[in-house]
Amino acid sequence: MMEMSASAPLRGNRAYISLGSNLGDSLQTLRRAAAALGGLGTVVAASPVYETDPVGLREQPAFLNAVVELDTTLEPLPLLDALLAIEAEGGRERGIRFGPRTLDLDLIWYDGRQLESDRLTLPHPRAHEREFVLRPLADVAPGIDLHGETVAALLERLPPQGVRATGTPLM
């Protein structure tokens, strides 16, 4: 895990965002997205980058994944809108579900809040089932509660799903 700031964060609301890419220069795409997240608040920490086998549609390139810990004053829905704008700037086109993508940003957890709307569910409804989310999330926040259990406990019980450490820092 890489700590991003030596100064105290702005201490708005804590959010964890999962980043993924498997088209184009995925590492550069993830790094640009992480930098853009800094424009939405303070990037407190970032996980290393992981390489991940695709989920769902198997006939596509491996993904690169990471997680960013963000302090932000944005509320969840405006933050979601900002994430969608960053995806669009990164060339994201929504086509095949679970298909290849230049950039995917998912709001996984937001200040311990629970929310269910037609646009956003918090915490993320499938994060606790996915190693490509839990492994980098455990690097920055192993103790947060995700669906009634800590990230570390969920990860410990989860069978391997093709996630490999690259040793590459996100930022």
N, C-alpha and C positions, 0 to 999 in steps of 0.2 A: 504494500500500500504506500502511496506517496502522499504526504501531507502537502497541501498547496500553499498555506499561508502561515507565516510566523506571527502575524498580528491577529488579534481577536476577530473572529468572524462577526458579521453584522448582527447575528442572532435574531433573524426573522423566524422563519419556519424551516425546519429541516426536511429535505426531500432527498430521495434516492432515485436516480434515473439510470436505467439500463440502456446501454448503447450497443448496437449491432450493425454489421455490414458484411456483405459477401460479394459485392460487385465493384469493379473499378479498383482504385488504390484504397482498400478498406482501412488500412492503418492511418493514412492521411485523412480520410473522411472522418474517422472516429476522433482524431486529434483536433480537426477543425470544429467538429461538433462540441467537443469538450471545452474548447476555447469560447465558443458561442454561448455555452451554458454559463460561463463566467459573466456574460453580459446580463444575466437574469438574477444575479446575486453574487455570492462568494462561493467559489469551488473550494470546499474545505479539504476534501481528499478524493483520490481517484485510485481505483484498483489497477493492477496490472492488466494487460490484454491477454485474453484466452482465445484459443482456436477451438471451434465447436462444430461437431457434425450437425448437418441440418436436421430439423425436426419437421415432421409432416412430409413435405415433398422432398424425398431423398436425392433426386437427380438434379443437384445443384452444387455449387462450390461450398466449401466449408466457410463458416462465419468467423469473424473476429468479434469478440464481446468484451465489455468492461462495464463498470458501474462508477458513477460520479455521485459524491455526497455534496449537496448544494444547500446553502443557507439562502433563503429568498423571502422577500416580502410579498411576492405574488401568491394569491390564493390558488387553490388547485385548478379550477377551470381556466383562469387566465394563464397559468403555468402550462397547462395542456395545450392551449392555443399557441403559446410561444414555442413549445416543443414541436408542434406540427409545422410551424413556420421554419424552424431550423431544419427539419426533415426536407421540406420543400426546397430550401436553399441548397441542401445536399444532393438534390436530384431525385428525391424519393418519388416514385410513381406507384400508386396503389393498383395492383392487378391481382395476381394469383395469391390467395390466402396461403401463408407459410411459404411463399415463393421467394425467389432471390430479390434482394433490395440493396440499393446504395446506402441507405441509412434508415435505421429503426431506433426511435427513442421512446421508451416506455416509462411512465411515472409508476414506480413500484410501491412506494411508501411515502406518506406525507404527514409528518409531525404526529404520528400515531392516530390519525383520524381514520374514521370509516365513512365511506361515501358510496352510494350506489345511485347512479343516474344513467340516462340513455347514452351519455358521452364518456363517463368515467366511473370506474369502480376502484375503490381504495380499501385496503391494499390491493394490489394487482391480483386478479382472481386466479391466475395460474402460476404466479411466481414461485409458490411453495413446491411446485411439481417439476421445476426446471433447473437442472444443474447449471446451465449457462447463465442463469440469473443468480442463483444462490451462491455459486463458487466465488464470483467477484464481489458480491454483496457481503459475503463473510469476511472478505479482506478488509472492508471498511466499516462494517457494522454487524459483527457476529451476534450481538446481544439484543438487537431490536426484535420486537414481537411481530411475527408475520403469521396471521391466521391462528393465533393462540399458542405458538411456540417460537422459540428463538431461531434465528437463521442458522446458527451453528447446529442446533439439534435437528432441524429439518434436513440440513445437508448431510449430517452423519448417517441418517437413515435412508437417504435417497440412493438407489442403485446408480452406478456409473452410467452416464449418457453421452460419452464421447467428447468430454471437455478436457483440453490439454493446456497446461501452462506454457506460455511462449517466453516468459522472462522479459518481455518488452513492456516498458512503462507506457502508460497512456499519455502522460504529459511530461 
